[in-house]
Structure formats: structure tokens, C-alpha cells
Amino acid sequence: MPLSCIMLHVKERIQKILGNAGVASRRNIEEMVRQGRVKVNGKVKTDLPILIDPERDKVVVDDELIHMKPGKDLHRYYWLLNKPKGVYSTNVAQGAQLRAIDLLPPDFKGRVYPVGRLDAESRGLLLLTNDGDLTNELTHPSYGVAKTYRAVVDGDISPAELEKLQEGIWLTDPSGKGFKTNRSRISIIKRARDKSVLEITIREGRNRQVRRMLASVGHKVRDLIRVKMGPLTLDGLKPGHCRTLMPKEVKALRQLSVRSKRVEGEDLKSELADRKRIDGPKPG
């Protein structure tokens, strides 16, 4: 058979394929699999890893058939939204919840999902995309992409509390295990007798992290807005409004998220191990 006629069908991780299809971030897809919400070729899959061929396999998520394309055929979308309070950073609405994607222009027909966490009671900068690789790079702890928040908190932050927060503070994750936050940069914008306004920059994104950090030193957050992520800001963008990213902004995000060869090597080893576990040993 001539070499030009040989078709190679390479399987990839389901998180990567569905992320690029605009279903959800890779982390969220892993959770959806564990919850039994994903079917591959008619069968519910709850155990990872799962390798699929986007040209041959049929994948259904929450009873919806997902239209998958090879990476080279994908059109990438990048939206910047100034999320108001009460809007949910999820693509799966519960009841009458208003989602971030509901604020995109009605004539936009692509599929995108939020990058990172911004809880319903927080507001501000939220990136939505279907670029799974970029999403993984912007949210993976090894990249340390800076995110800046402005917080209004009860009471006056003392110098000792400020130092404690900046050096890292112990919190508990949902599994009950403790972890220490990384160093953060905090400046006091305004002091008053009953409240303080802070600007906080962190390089990780655990669930409700800023609120939990401040609560741990006795200061409840009254208002929280994300004002910056990497090179992106809210300049000129009103609450509830959105815009597409300019090519130079996408380029800046990619430059920001260049990974080390060591991390890439670890990812490659992990993927090869996944293939080995699924395919089994080669016949000798």
C-alpha cells in the first residue's frame, strides 16, 4: 500500500478532546466522567484514563451528542467577560441560574466554557474559550499565572495579619486535607474604621481561595472583583459586557503560559503510561 494511503487514527485523552470541543475545562470533564455523565460509543464511562478518536468514536455528555473535530480543524474562540454578581461560571444551569455563557452575543453559536473559578457572588474578569491547551496552561499550578482581585473586607487588616496572608496560610480542601497557600502580594488601597479595601494577587486558583484566606484571619469579604488575569484587564469593559480577545492578547497569554521541558516530559510519560494501561502489554 502506498504511504500516501495510510491513515493513522491517533487516540487522545477524552479531557483534551472534549475541552477543545468547548464542553468544559479538562478538570471539569474529569469530574463529569466520575459522575457518570459521559458515554463513549453508547456505554457510560466512569474510570479514567479514557482515550478516544474524535473521527471514529461517538461521545455523549448529559444526553447531548458532542461534535468533535481533529485539532487542526478547530476554530478557537476567546471571549473576555466582565461577570456581574449572581452569574454562574458553569455551563450546566440548575433551575433559573444565569450562566456566564448566557451573556455572550445571541448570534454567537460556538461552544466555550469559563477558564478557572469565579464564584457566583464574585464579579469581574472571566475568560471563556474552547482552547483546551491554553485553558490547561492558564489554570495548571505549575504555570503560576497571576490573578489580581480587589476585595472589600470587614474591619481593619493589621500588619501581622497582612504578613501572615502574604507568606501563605493553611486552609482545608474538600477532602479534609490541609494545604498551605503560596505566597501572595497584597496591598491596602483604603482603610476605614469598619472596612478595608485590598488588592490581592495570587498565582493559584483553589475554590473560593481569596474569601477563605481572609476569613481565616477573621475578615469577611463584602465584595470581591477580579480585575486582572495575566495581561488581561477590565479596562473599558462594563459589567455584563463582553468582547473577543485581540490576536496580540491571545499571543501574550500563550507566551505567559509556556511550560518547562520538564513538565512537558512528565505529561508525555503520563500519557504513554495511560496508553499502556489501556492497550495492555504487546503480544510477545
Secondary structure by P-SEA (a helix, b strand, c coil): cccccbbbbbbccaaaaaaaaccccaaaaaaaaaacccccccccccccccccccccbbbbcccccccccccccbbbbbbbbbcccccccccccccccccccccccccccbbbbbcccccccccccccccccaaaaaaacccccbbbbbbbbbbcccccaaaaaaaaacccccccccbbbbbcbbbbbbccccccbbbbbbbbcccccaaaaaaaaaacccccbbbbccccccccccccccbbbbbcaaaaaaaaaaccccaaaaaaaaaaaaaaaaaaaccccc
